[in-house]
Amino acid sequence: MKIIIAPTKKMVVNTDDFDVLSQPQYLDDAQAILQVLKQLTYEQAKAMWHCSDKLARENFAWLQEMSLTQHQTPAILGYTGIQYQYMAPDLFTAPALDYIQANLRILTGFYGILRPFDGVVPYRLEMQSAVAVNQTANLYQFWGDRLHAALQANDGLILNLASQEYAKAITPYLTADEHMVDVVFASLVNGKPKVKATFAKMARGEMVRYLAENQISDLADVAKFDHPDWHFDADRSTANQLVFIDNGHRH
């Protein structure tokens, strides 16, 4: 089983806790994207980032001096958004760390696809950003089928804990003997399931921790995700979607 997750905008440099074990598979492609980004004017970069002037100025200054091979952080610690905070990989046991290195993949617009201990540096680029590299119209075209090819889901099962923006880089290339299952964390609003982004991100991180700590390899055990805030809803789930409903304890 391969598990896919999304990156986060929030990133840090952390060279203390874990060692970088490998380089990103598509580092040369990331270098090509970086060269295109370095040619953007400040106004172009700010428009692409959709962020405040302060954030844009910080990121633009960083972009000018960015090197992909210096002061690298293992990807699993480099991203520090909500999902990764709730995953808490710095507390994993050695078997859990081995599990994620073998099974967990981070889909990104900049690096393509990452293993947890690939070395990364902070960057700001979403998969849906309007950036054209090597005669392609966007990053989905630039990466094409390569992220799917790198997944190597040998047993055919792909567990989707990523957002739609990133899963879309995989779904067009699924083969007949592959099965992608979406994991949905929803709250009931007026009796209907509604995904609340922050709660869902928290749950995705906790789900990765559960999978890693329990060495989960099949769907039946994914459905046994043991958490006080969530319960598996067999009635709303399908062969292609596992639905977990918020127990409402936090409201």
N, C-alpha and C positions, 0 to 999 in steps of 0.2 A: 504493500500500500504506500503510495506517495501522497503526501499532504502538501497542499499549496496554500500559502498565505501572502498577504499584501505587505508592502513596505510601509513606512510612515514618513511624514515630512520631517518630524523631529528626529535629529540624529546627534550623536556625540562621538568624541574620540575617547576610547578606553583601551589603553595598551597594558593595563595592569592585571585584569582578572583572568583572561584566557589568552592563549597564544593563537595567532593566525596559523592555520594548518595548510591552507591552499590559496591559490589565486582564482579569481572569478574565471569561469570557463570562457567567457566572451570579453575578456579584458581589452583586446584589440578593438572590438566594436565600441566599447565604452570610451576608449581613447578617441575614436572617430567622432562620437557624439560630443565629447568634450571640446574637440577642435571647432565644431560648429557653434557650440554655446559660447566659446571664447570670442567668436566673431560678432556676436550680437551687440548692438548698442545698449546702453542702460535702459532706454525707453522700451526697446524690443523685449529685453529680459524681464522688465517689470510687468509688461503686458502679458507675457507668457506665464509668469508666476502668479498673477492675480493676487498680489499681496500689498501690504502697506509700504510706504516709501522707506520707512526705517528698515524693515526686513529686506526689501529689495536692495537697498544700498549695502547692507551687510553681506548679502548673498552675492552681489555683483563684485564686491571687493574680493571676496573669497574665491570666486570663479577665476579671477585673473591670475591667482597664484596657485591654483589647485593642481596637485600632483596625485595621480592614482596609485603610486607605488610607495609613498612615504607616509609614516604615522598611520598605518592601517589598523583598523579595529575588526575583530570577527563580526560578521554581519549580524549575528544573533544579539550582540551587545551594542552594535552601532545604531540600530533603530531603537528608539526609546518612546514611541507613542503608546497609547493606552493598551493595545493588544500585547505588546512586549512587556509592559510593566506588570500586567496580570499573569503573563506566562512566567515571569521571574526566572529566566534561564540561569542566572548566576547562582541559584539555589539547587539546581538539578544535581542528581547523583550521577556518577560516572556512566552507569548503564543508560540513563535517560539522555545524557549528552551523546552517547554513541547512537542511540535510537534516532535522535533528530538529525544527526549528521548523515545517517543512512536514508532517512525517509522524508525529512522536511525540506521544502524548497520555497524560497522567497522570490516572487515574481516582481521585477522592477522595470521601469522604463529605461533606466540608465545602464544598469549592468546586465539586463536581460533576465537571467535566472541565477540565484545564488544558493550555495550550500551554507549551512549555519556558520562554518568556520572559514569561509572565504574572507579575504581581507578587503575591507571597503573604507572609503573616506566619505565624510559628509558631502552631500550634493542636494540640489533641489530640482527635481524633474519628475513630473507625473507621467504615467503611460499615455494619458490623453492630451498631453501638452502639444501645442501646435509647433512642432519642430521638424524640419525636413532634412534628412541626412542621406547622402549618396543617392540622389535622384528618387527617393521615396517620398510619399506625400505626408506620412506620419510615422510614429514609432511602431504601430501595429504592423504596418507594411515593412518597415525596416527590419523588425525581428522575424516576421514571417512565421515559418513553422519551426524555427530553431529552439524556442523555449519548450515546445511540446517534445521535440526530439531529445532534448537534454533531460527531460523528466524521467525517461526510461522506467515507466510503470510496468515492471516485469510481470506482475500478477494481474495487470489490467485495471486495478482499482485506483482511482484518484479521488481523494477526499478534498473537497473544495471549501477551505476556510478563508478564501480571499474575497475581496469585493468584486462586483461585476466588472469594474474597470480593468481588473487584472486577469480575472478568469477568462475574459474575452480573448486574451492572447493565446489561450489553449484550446478552447471549445471548437473552433473551426477545423482543427486538425485531428480530433479524436478519431481513432480507428474503430472498426466494427467490434473488435475484441477488447476494447477499453470501456470502462464504465466510470463516468464521473458522477459523484454524489455530492450535492450541495448540502451543507449543514446550515440550517436557518435557526437563529435565535430570535424569537418574537415575543412581544407582549400582547395580551388581549385588550383591545380597545373597542368598547361596545360589542363585545363578543367576537370580534374579528382579529386575527393575528396581524400585528404591525411591528415592523423591525424598527427599534429605536437604536440609532447608530452607536451611541456610547455604550449602552448595555451590551449590544452585540459584540463590539470590539473587546470588551472585558471578557465576555464569555468565550470568544474565540481563543484568547490567550490562555484561559483556564482549561479549555478543551485540549490545546496542544500539550499543556503540562500533564493532564490526565493520560493522554495517549502515550506520552514519553515515559511517565513513571510506571505505567502498567504494561508497557511494551505491546500495545494494541496492534493487531494485524488484520482483524476482520470487522465487518460492519455491525454484526450483532453486538460486539463488545463496545463499539463506538456509541451505540444507543444506550449503553449502561452508564454513560457519563454521570458521575455521582457528584451532585452539587446542590446545596440547600436552596439556591435561587432558581433552579431550572428543573423541569421534568420533561422526559421524552413523551411526545404526543404521537402514539402509534396511529391514531385515526387520521391525523392530518399529514402524516408522513407517507411517502410513496417510494417506489424502487429507486427513484432518482433524487430524493430529497428527505433528509432526516430533520424533523421539526422539533425544536425544544421550546417550551412555553415558560415564560417568566412566572415564578410562583407569587410574585407581588409582595415579597417580604420587605422590599425597600421603600414601598410607597406609603 
